Amino acid sequence: MILAAHQNFRNMSTKNIDIQVLRAKAVLIRREILETLHRAGSGHPGGSLSAVEILLSLYHYKMNHRPKDPKWEDRDRLIVSKGHITPGVYVVLADCGYFPKEELQTFRKMNSRLQGHVHNKVPGVEFNTGSLGHGLSVANGVALGARLLNKNFQTYCLLGDGELQEGSIWEAAMAGAHYKLDRVCAIVDYNKVQENGPVNTIKNLEPLIEKWRSFGWHAIEVDGHDFEKLFKALDEATDARDRPSVIIAHTIKGKGVSFMEGDHKWHGKAPNAEQLAKALEQLK
């Protein structure tokens, strides 16, 4: 069971948000993610669990959006470049009221629109992603289009850390700085674990914040599970001018479930009944 969501949020201060309520919601969202994965028998728990506070901060604090009018032309956009975290994205979208939460029962089922990678057939999803490395270029294009149309909406792009090993990300980083896309805010879910092991063992990203700054971005580091710090970082990012911003959110893969945390084996594996029961016991 998920707490009811608010409708519209933008440029609000932390005093307008009950942080304790949002923390409680994060626990419920994590439980729903795991239950959804268990019913489906497949999917990606690790990166979904690590991104919960990021997603909730966007939808419940920063983004200007209307779940009952998902194509509203002045809405802020979120491009989910790490498109495999559909359990997290779809549970949050259902919580916000973009579609009935009962539809989560169909996740990854035949003929369901809720499949394994985000798809714009689903209300609230802006762009189909799956193959990693493309979302930031899309976000740049959306922001350039908004500039041509004299629109002021913000474009966010949620990136995985393993995804930053793709050269296309850094091409997009150069383009974003070149065009001074100050309406673009990238968020890196830096959980430090990818499908086959530790990110910085497979291909070292460090010094990550200096890399982004050298590409001309306004770069911020933050604890990606701390709502207050995420709110502050999102406000700072949207206040930046003449350059895009990136928030490097330090997170924990599989956050909230002890036997999943930091373990690459839980990148793309659904819990069985025993594992689900154990996980739910920890998420209270």
GIZI-V351058 format. One record per helix or strand of 3 or more residues. SS is the DSSP state (h for helix, s for strand). FROM is the first residue (numbers start at 1). LEN is the number of residues. Records with the same first field share a line. If there is no record, write none. Layout:
SS->FROM-LEN ; FROM-LEN
This chain:
h->14-3 ; 19-22 ; 45-6 ; 52-11 ; 67-3 ; 86-11 ; 101-6 ; 135-14 ; 162-4 ; 167-12 ; 199-4 ; 208-7 ; 227-13 ; 264-3 ; 273-10
s->77-4 ; 155-6 ; 184-7 ; 218-6 ; 245-6
